[in-house]
Amino acid sequence: MPIQARGAVLAVALLYMVASAARAQDPAMAAVRHAIDAQNTAWAEGIKRADPDALVQIFADSGVQVGMARGTIVKGHAAIADRFRQSFADGRRASDVVVQTDQVMLDGPTAIEYGHYAYAYPAVENLPPIAISGHYVVVWRRQADGAWKILMDAGIPAPD
């Protein structure tokens, strides 16, 4: 790569890093990241406990969960809770849950988060252990009380 091209690439990368650092210092972004991190922790704990009631509390009343692996879309607290009850019906409990935010974009009362996840389920009775991983996109909405809740959650499983 010619020196001028390397210089241009370096300048663009430097500007991107400066802009990213400025966004990271933005108080609104810091607040939403804190709220999302807390909700992701609650999600991980709810998955480990196989607790559909705890998980559904993370969703807005009109929240939607898109199950990419199954091709399902469920809307509202009752349907989302039923979906989780069905998922937990085999008695498995996750031993390890990772929910890692890769980036958050903020636009007023809406935040879009994407990241990656990994769940590990140990063997239960005659069922072998399972490891599930992939990426996700979550659309968050700040509620009237200031809480951030999920409007749409879509998990994209890693290919087998």
N, C-alpha and C positions, 0 to 999 in steps of 0.2 A: 504494500500500500504506500503510495507516495506520501511524503512528509506533510503536504498541504491537506491531504485527505485525512491523515491521522490527526492532524491538528483540529480539523473541523469536527471529527468524531469526538475527540476529547472535549472540545468546547461544548458540543451538544450534551454530552454526558455530564459535564460539570454543571451546566445550566439546569438539567433535569434534577441532579442531586440537590442543588440549591433550592429549586422550587419544591422538591419533595420535603426537604428539611423545613422550609417555611410553612408548608401545609401541616407538617407534624407538630409545629409549635402553635398552630392555630388553636385557641381555647375551645372553640366549638368542636373541632375534630378530636381534641384530647378528651372532651366530655363524652362524645359518642363512642370513641374507642373504649373508654372505661366501661360504659354501659354495655357495649357489645361483648367485651371480655367477660363481664360478670354474667351476662346471659349465656354465653358459651360454657362457662363453668357450671352454671345451673343445668344446662343441657347435658353435659358430660356426666354429672352426678345423677340426673334423672335416668339416663341410659343405663348407668351402672346399677341403679336400684330397680330398673325395669318399672318405672313409675310414670304411667301415662298422664296422671293428673298433674304432676310437676312439669312435664314436658309441654302440655297444652297451655299452661299459664304463660309460657314464653311467646305464644302467638297472640296477635290481635284478634278481636272477636270475629273479624271477617278473614282471618288468615287462611292461607292455602298451603298445602304441602304437596309437592310434585314428587312422586316416586318414579324416578327414571328407570330403575331396574325392572319394575313391575308395570310401568306404563299407567300409573294411577294418579289421579288428582283428587284430593279430599279437601273440603272447605268447611271451616267453622270448627269450634271447639269440640262438639260432640263427635263429628266424623273423624277428626284428627285423633281424639282419645281412643275411639274404636279401632282405628288403624294401628295405634301403638299397642293396644291390648292384644290384637291379633298377632303382632310381631313378637310379643313377649309370651305368647301362649305355650310355647314349647318348654318353658321353664329355664331357658338360658339367661344368664346374667353376665354382662360384659365385665371382664376383669381389668381391661385397660381401654380407655377412650381418649383419643387425641382429637381435638378440634382446634385447628390452627388457622388464624386469619392471615391471609397473604396481603390483602389490600382492602381498604374501605374508601369509598367515594361518597362525599356528602353533598347533598343538594337540598338545603332548607330542612324540612321535617322528614326527609327521606334519605336513607343511607343504603348503599349497595355494598355488600361484603362478599368477597370470594376468598376461598381458602381450600384447605384439604383436611381430610378426616381419616382416622383409622380406628376400628373397633376390633378388639380381640375377645372372643368368647371361648372359654375352656370347654372341654368335653363334658357332656351331661348324659348320664345313663348310657344309652346306646348311640348317642349322637357324637360325631367327631368334633374336634375344635374347629372354629371358624374364624377367619381373619377377613375383615371387610375394610376396604379403603377406596378413596376416590377424592373427587373435588366437589365443592358445593358453591352455590350462589344463594345468598339470602338478601331479600329486600326488607329493610327495617323501616318502621314508621314511628316517629315520636308521637305519643298519645297526648291527650289533653292534660293528663296529670304529669307529663314530662317523661314517663317511662318509654323505653324503646322496646317495641314488640315486633314480631315477625309478621310481615304481610304475605311473603312468599318464600318458601324454602324448597330448594331443588338440589338433591344430591345426585352427582354424576359418578356412578361406580367406575372403578378402574377396570380395564378390560381383563378378562381371565387369562 
